[in-house]
């Protein structure tokens, strides 16, 4: 992969060559730390599982700024966005490790999470904390080197997620709002790193989508664990399926209206020079309805990224939406 960086045009090469030189030192420290902390292969494999590579798909929202600024075909900006994405993946992995350490006892009582590497004892809590700190510091350092504004957003994201793991996830309503703000920070970071402005409409749609997924996850946990839900996650005692259904209904309606208004707003039409984005609304409607069907009829929603990738109708709907957006914005 590193070799591919050098086949790009001169401007792009000038970005990546000093980055690789600068990045080598903190990354070397990180990997040296890993080799001392987690020598056994089974522990290393557990560590890889604990940083949740599957959930890194949440960081794809960083590319919203690149796509909707019609800069996707600019190799320099595209590679910069990819680097920002990778750094957020590092940061996310560090947060997942810390969260698993904080939730160690609760996870051991959960029917599925008890098999996680840290909860099962495959990875020691002390080792997990050490690796998490090393990864987080490497991500912050590289983020500040890449772009000071981006690095500050990344630092804010890490601080917010640590606060969430330590306290905010135990505060009713603020728990799901914090998750939503985390998604907004990802979207903002994607714009900051390539120096483009993110539409306010797009940020509103992002926070509503994150709330929709977060509330669906809370509902799944509540239904799955039933009377023992509060033993696993204290905050679940503050919710009920009826309350969550009401909140999901409000968020769903707001999300559809916000996206429709975004596609038809004068600002959007003037920016892209077309009204055709409104033709992507049916894909959004189907995706929302399909996800609601999976939550209520198939008892899914506990792992949104798994649902999005494993349910074929929903996956193909997302692909069709992405294809339609690409055609409308880039093949006018």
C-alpha positions as a Python dict, from the first residue, in 0.01 Angstrom:
ca = {
    (1, 'X'): (0, 0, 0),
    (2, 'X'): (284, 239, 83),
    (3, 'X'): (433, 183, -259),
    (4, 'X'): (112, 296, -424),
    (5, 'X'): (150, 641, -271),
    (6, 'X'): (448, 712, -495),
    (7, 'X'): (274, 648, -826),
    (8, 'X'): (57, 957, -778),
    (9, 'X'): (132, 1293, -924),
    (10, 'X'): (413, 1507, -785),
    (11, 'X'): (189, 1718, -561),
    (12, 'X'): (44, 1410, -397),
    (13, 'X'): (386, 1251, -357),
    (14, 'X'): (511, 1562, -179),
    (15, 'X'): (238, 1518, 82),
    (16, 'X'): (297, 1151, 156),
    (17, 'X'): (676, 1125, 146),
    (18, 'X'): (737, 1357, 447),
    (19, 'X'): (439, 1202, 619),
    (20, 'X'): (591, 855, 599),
    (21, 'X'): (919, 990, 731),
    (22, 'X'): (749, 1179, 1015),
    (23, 'X'): (510, 894, 1093),
    (24, 'X'): (779, 629, 1128),
    (25, 'X'): (895, 739, 1473),
    (26, 'X'): (562, 742, 1666),
    (27, 'X'): (444, 430, 1482),
    (28, 'X'): (771, 256, 1566),
    (29, 'X'): (723, 342, 1931),
    (30, 'X'): (370, 208, 1918),
    (31, 'X'): (468, -125, 1764),
    (32, 'X'): (766, -159, 1997),
    (33, 'X'): (523, -105, 2285),
    (34, 'X'): (296, -373, 2148),
    (35, 'X'): (579, -623, 2118),
    (36, 'X'): (668, -576, 2486),
    (37, 'X'): (309, -575, 2612),
    (38, 'X'): (151, -852, 2403),
    (39, 'X'): (407, -1112, 2297),
    (40, 'X'): (173, -1415, 2285),
    (41, 'X'): (9, -1458, 1946),
    (42, 'X'): (-333, -1535, 2095),
    (43, 'X'): (-319, -1208, 2288),
    (44, 'X'): (-221, -1015, 1974),
    (45, 'X'): (-516, -1166, 1787),
    (46, 'X'): (-743, -1071, 2075),
    (47, 'X'): (-608, -717, 2062),
    (48, 'X'): (-687, -694, 1691),
    (49, 'X'): (-1044, -809, 1758),
    (50, 'X'): (-1075, -560, 2043),
    (51, 'X'): (-1000, -256, 1826),
    (52, 'X'): (-1312, -357, 1622),
    (53, 'X'): (-1199, -330, 1257),
    (54, 'X'): (-1558, -408, 1152),
    (55, 'X'): (-1683, -94, 1325),
    (56, 'X'): (-1432, 129, 1148),
    (57, 'X'): (-1698, 155, 877),
    (58, 'X'): (-1850, 425, 1097),
    (59, 'X'): (-1556, 646, 1003),
    (60, 'X'): (-1658, 642, 637),
    (61, 'X'): (-1863, 954, 716),
    (62, 'X'): (-1528, 1138, 691),
    (63, 'X'): (-1555, 1109, 314),
    (64, 'X'): (-1882, 1307, 303),
    (65, 'X'): (-1691, 1635, 268),
    (66, 'X'): (-1477, 1493, -12),
    (67, 'X'): (-1774, 1354, -205),
    (68, 'X'): (-2017, 1642, -163),
    (69, 'X'): (-1750, 1902, -241),
    (70, 'X'): (-1708, 1723, -575),
    (71, 'X'): (-1341, 1663, -496),
    (72, 'X'): (-1345, 1283, -512),
    (73, 'X'): (-1141, 1278, -834),
    (74, 'X'): (-869, 1505, -691),
    (75, 'X'): (-595, 1254, -603),
    (76, 'X'): (-422, 1486, -355),
    (77, 'X'): (-740, 1558, -157),
    (78, 'X'): (-861, 1198, -183),
    (79, 'X'): (-538, 1062, -33),
    (80, 'X'): (-548, 1326, 240),
    (81, 'X'): (-903, 1218, 327),
    (82, 'X'): (-793, 853, 331),
    (83, 'X'): (-517, 942, 576),
    (84, 'X'): (-769, 1124, 797),
    (85, 'X'): (-991, 816, 783),
    (86, 'X'): (-704, 589, 890),
    (87, 'X'): (-615, 815, 1182),
    (88, 'X'): (-976, 812, 1302),
    (89, 'X'): (-967, 433, 1277),
    (90, 'X'): (-665, 433, 1508),
    (91, 'X'): (-843, 667, 1749),
    (92, 'X'): (-1159, 456, 1740),
    (93, 'X'): (-958, 142, 1814),
    (94, 'X'): (-802, 308, 2118),
    (95, 'X'): (-1145, 413, 2247),
    (96, 'X'): (-1285, 62, 2203),
    (97, 'X'): (-998, -79, 2408),
    (98, 'X'): (-1053, 170, 2690),
    (99, 'X'): (-1429, 113, 2679),
    (100, 'X'): (-1385, -264, 2711),
    (101, 'X'): (-1163, -214, 3016),
    (102, 'X'): (-1417, 19, 3179),
    (103, 'X'): (-1705, -219, 3101),
    (104, 'X'): (-1512, -532, 3195),
    (105, 'X'): (-1748, -658, 3467),
    (106, 'X'): (-2068, -573, 3278),
    (107, 'X'): (-1940, -744, 2963),
    (108, 'X'): (-1871, -1063, 3157),
    (109, 'X'): (-2243, -1082, 3239),
    (110, 'X'): (-2355, -1019, 2879),
    (111, 'X'): (-2450, -1327, 2668),
    (112, 'X'): (-2242, -1209, 2369),
    (113, 'X'): (-1993, -954, 2501),
    (114, 'X'): (-1858, -1206, 2754),
    (115, 'X'): (-1662, -1355, 2462),
    (116, 'X'): (-1474, -1031, 2393),
    (117, 'X'): (-1098, -1063, 2432),
    (118, 'X'): (-1066, -846, 2743),
    (119, 'X'): (-1380, -978, 2916),
    (120, 'X'): (-1272, -1339, 2855),
    (121, 'X'): (-918, -1276, 2979),
    (122, 'X'): (-749, -1327, 2643),
    (123, 'X'): (-606, -975, 2671),
    (124, 'X'): (-511, -828, 3008),
    (125, 'X'): (-672, -502, 3114),
    (126, 'X'): (-335, -338, 3184),
    (127, 'X'): (-199, -436, 2845),
    (128, 'X'): (-513, -304, 2675),
    (129, 'X'): (-481, 34, 2847),
    (130, 'X'): (-113, 62, 2753),
    (131, 'X'): (-179, -17, 2389),
    (132, 'X'): (-478, 219, 2380),
    (133, 'X'): (-272, 509, 2512),
    (134, 'X'): (7, 438, 2260),
    (135, 'X'): (-235, 422, 1967),
    (136, 'X'): (-423, 736, 2076),
    (137, 'X'): (-102, 939, 2116),
    (138, 'X'): (22, 824, 1775),
    (139, 'X'): (-311, 921, 1614),
    (140, 'X'): (-313, 1265, 1779),
    (141, 'X'): (49, 1336, 1687),
    (142, 'X'): (2, 1237, 1323),
    (143, 'X'): (-328, 1423, 1308),
    (144, 'X'): (-168, 1747, 1426),
    (145, 'X'): (111, 1698, 1176),
    (146, 'X'): (-133, 1642, 890),
    (147, 'X'): (-344, 1949, 972),
    (148, 'X'): (-365, 2142, 1297),
    (149, 'X'): (-740, 2193, 1268),
    (150, 'X'): (-795, 1826, 1190),
    (151, 'X'): (-572, 1726, 1480),
    (152, 'X'): (-775, 1944, 1717),
    (153, 'X'): (-1102, 1786, 1598),
    (154, 'X'): (-950, 1439, 1642),
    (155, 'X'): (-832, 1531, 1992),
    (156, 'X'): (-1181, 1663, 2074),
    (157, 'X'): (-1334, 1338, 1946),
    (158, 'X'): (-1104, 1125, 2162),
    (159, 'X'): (-1175, 1342, 2469),
    (160, 'X'): (-1551, 1323, 2411),
    (161, 'X'): (-1544, 945, 2368),
    (162, 'X'): (-1337, 899, 2684),
    (163, 'X'): (-1588, 1117, 2869),
    (164, 'X'): (-1866, 905, 2719),
    (165, 'X'): (-1706, 578, 2830),
    (166, 'X'): (-1636, 707, 3180),
    (167, 'X'): (-1958, 899, 3251),
    (168, 'X'): (-2190, 1021, 2976),
    (169, 'X'): (-2311, 675, 2874),
    (170, 'X'): (-2473, 654, 3216),
    (171, 'X'): (-2676, 975, 3167),
    (172, 'X'): (-3014, 921, 3004),
    (173, 'X'): (-3060, 1085, 2661),
    (174, 'X'): (-2710, 1236, 2677),
    (175, 'X'): (-2573, 888, 2608),
    (176, 'X'): (-2722, 869, 2257),
    (177, 'X'): (-2669, 1241, 2193),
    (178, 'X'): (-2298, 1198, 2266),
    (179, 'X'): (-2275, 916, 2011),
    (180, 'X'): (-2446, 1141, 1757),
    (181, 'X'): (-2203, 1426, 1828),
    (182, 'X'): (-1919, 1181, 1772),
    (183, 'X'): (-2049, 1119, 1420),
    (184, 'X'): (-2077, 1492, 1358),
    (185, 'X'): (-1714, 1538, 1466),
    (186, 'X'): (-1613, 1271, 1215),
    (187, 'X'): (-1798, 1455, 937),
    (188, 'X'): (-1649, 1789, 1041),
    (189, 'X'): (-1300, 1637, 1050),
    (190, 'X'): (-1347, 1509, 696),
    (191, 'X'): (-1414, 1863, 579),
    (192, 'X'): (-1143, 2027, 787),
    (193, 'X'): (-867, 1794, 667),
    (194, 'X'): (-924, 1889, 300),
    (195, 'X'): (-1027, 2248, 379),
    (196, 'X'): (-1386, 2239, 250),
    (197, 'X'): (-1701, 2360, 424),
    (198, 'X'): (-1959, 2100, 524),
    (199, 'X'): (-2322, 2191, 460),
    (200, 'X'): (-2529, 2250, 775),
    (201, 'X'): (-2799, 2031, 622),
    (202, 'X'): (-2552, 1746, 590),
    (203, 'X'): (-2450, 1781, 955),
    (204, 'X'): (-2816, 1775, 1060),
    (205, 'X'): (-2873, 1459, 856),
    (206, 'X'): (-2562, 1305, 1013),
    (207, 'X'): (-2673, 1369, 1372),
    (208, 'X'): (-3025, 1239, 1299),
    (209, 'X'): (-2889, 924, 1134),
    (210, 'X'): (-2658, 862, 1430),
    (211, 'X'): (-2949, 908, 1673),
    (212, 'X'): (-3159, 668, 1467),
    (213, 'X'): (-2891, 398, 1480),
    (214, 'X'): (-2807, 463, 1847),
    (215, 'X'): (-3169, 446, 1963),
    (216, 'X'): (-3219, 129, 1760),
    (217, 'X'): (-2919, -26, 1934),
    (218, 'X'): (-3056, 70, 2276),
    (219, 'X'): (-3391, -88, 2188),
    (220, 'X'): (-3223, -410, 2075),
    (221, 'X'): (-3026, -436, 2401),
    (222, 'X'): (-3338, -373, 2606),
    (223, 'X'): (-3541, -639, 2424),
    (224, 'X'): (-3256, -893, 2415),
    (225, 'X'): (-3159, -872, 2782),
    (226, 'X'): (-3516, -816, 2913),
    (227, 'X'): (-3518, -810, 3295),
    (228, 'X'): (-3140, -831, 3324),
    (229, 'X'): (-3080, -533, 3095),
    (230, 'X'): (-3004, -301, 3386),
    (231, 'X'): (-2741, -542, 3521),
    (232, 'X'): (-2545, -516, 3199),
    (233, 'X'): (-2593, -145, 3128),
    (234, 'X'): (-2729, 75, 3407),
    (235, 'X'): (-2868, 333, 3165),
    (236, 'X'): (-3110, 76, 3019),
    (237, 'X'): (-3313, 104, 3340),
    (238, 'X'): (-3405, 458, 3231),
    (239, 'X'): (-3550, 343, 2897),
    (240, 'X'): (-3845, 133, 2788),
    (241, 'X'): (-3933, -11, 2445),
    (242, 'X'): (-4227, 232, 2423),
    (243, 'X'): (-4013, 538, 2501),
    (244, 'X'): (-3746, 432, 2252),
    (245, 'X'): (-4010, 368, 1985),
    (246, 'X'): (-4142, 721, 2035),
    (247, 'X'): (-3794, 870, 2012),
    (248, 'X'): (-3713, 662, 1703),
    (249, 'X'): (-4036, 783, 1539),
    (250, 'X'): (-3943, 1147, 1600),
    (251, 'X'): (-3589, 1100, 1470),
    (252, 'X'): (-3705, 902, 1166),
    (253, 'X'): (-3954, 1167, 1054),
    (254, 'X'): (-3701, 1445, 1116),
    (255, 'X'): (-3432, 1261, 919),
    (256, 'X'): (-3653, 1211, 613),
    (257, 'X'): (-3766, 1575, 615),
    (258, 'X'): (-3411, 1706, 669),
    (259, 'X'): (-3269, 1500, 383),
    (260, 'X'): (-3553, 1598, 150),
    (261, 'X'): (-3509, 1967, 231),
    (262, 'X'): (-3133, 1936, 181),
    (263, 'X'): (-3172, 1789, -169),
    (264, 'X'): (-3424, 2055, -273),
    (265, 'X'): (-3281, 2361, -96),
    (266, 'X'): (-3174, 2660, -305),
    (267, 'X'): (-2827, 2638, -151),
    (268, 'X'): (-2784, 2278, -268),
    (269, 'X'): (-2919, 2345, -617),
    (270, 'X'): (-2688, 2647, -655),
    (271, 'X'): (-2386, 2456, -528),
    (272, 'X'): (-2426, 2151, -752),
    (273, 'X'): (-2609, 2313, -1040),
    (274, 'X'): (-2880, 2046, -1044),
    (275, 'X'): (-3209, 1956, -877),
    (276, 'X'): (-3162, 1586, -940),
    (277, 'X'): (-3047, 1499, -588),
    (278, 'X'): (-3414, 1479, -497),
    (279, 'X'): (-3429, 1154, -696),
    (280, 'X'): (-3217, 990, -424),
    (281, 'X'): (-3494, 1036, -164),
    (282, 'X'): (-3662, 698, -244),
    (283, 'X'): (-3337, 517, -161),
    (284, 'X'): (-3325, 692, 177),
    (285, 'X'): (-3688, 605, 248),
    (286, 'X'): (-3637, 239, 162),
    (287, 'X'): (-3322, 220, 374),
    (288, 'X'): (-3497, 364, 678),
    (289, 'X'): (-3803, 141, 638),
    (290, 'X'): (-3585, -166, 586),
    (291, 'X'): (-3384, -92, 900),
    (292, 'X'): (-3703, -41, 1102),
    (293, 'X'): (-3829, -374, 970),
    (294, 'X'): (-3508, -544, 1082),
    (295, 'X'): (-3531, -385, 1428),
    (296, 'X'): (-3894, -474, 1494),
    (297, 'X'): (-3946, -795, 1299),
    (298, 'X'): (-3602, -956, 1296),
    (299, 'X'): (-3482, -831, 1637),
    (300, 'X'): (-3168, -684, 1478),
    (301, 'X'): (-3003, -348, 1544),
    (302, 'X'): (-2761, -444, 1821),
    (303, 'X'): (-2470, -396, 1582),
    (304, 'X'): (-2565, -138, 1315),
    (305, 'X'): (-2250, -191, 1109),
    (306, 'X'): (-2315, -567, 1099),
    (307, 'X'): (-2675, -510, 991),
    (308, 'X'): (-2571, -265, 719),
    (309, 'X'): (-2315, -507, 579),
    (310, 'X'): (-2501, -838, 622),
    (311, 'X'): (-2855, -753, 510),
    (312, 'X'): (-2843, -775, 131),
    (313, 'X'): (-3146, -557, 48),
    (314, 'X'): (-3018, -282, 275),
    (315, 'X'): (-2660, -316, 150),
    (316, 'X'): (-2764, -293, -215),
    (317, 'X'): (-2991, 2, -136),
    (318, 'X'): (-2691, 187, 9),
    (319, 'X'): (-2485, 101, -298),
    (320, 'X'): (-2761, 227, -528),
    (321, 'X'): (-2792, 549, -328),
    (322, 'X'): (-2415, 602, -347),
    (323, 'X'): (-2415, 529, -721),
    (324, 'X'): (-2704, 771, -780),
    (325, 'X'): (-2529, 1047, -583),
    (326, 'X'): (-2207, 986, -773),
    (327, 'X'): (-2379, 1002, -1113),
    (328, 'X'): (-2572, 1318, -1024),
    (329, 'X'): (-2271, 1504, -882),
    (330, 'X'): (-1997, 1388, -1116),
    (331, 'X'): (-2164, 1302, -1449),
    (332, 'X'): (-2383, 1606, -1504),
}
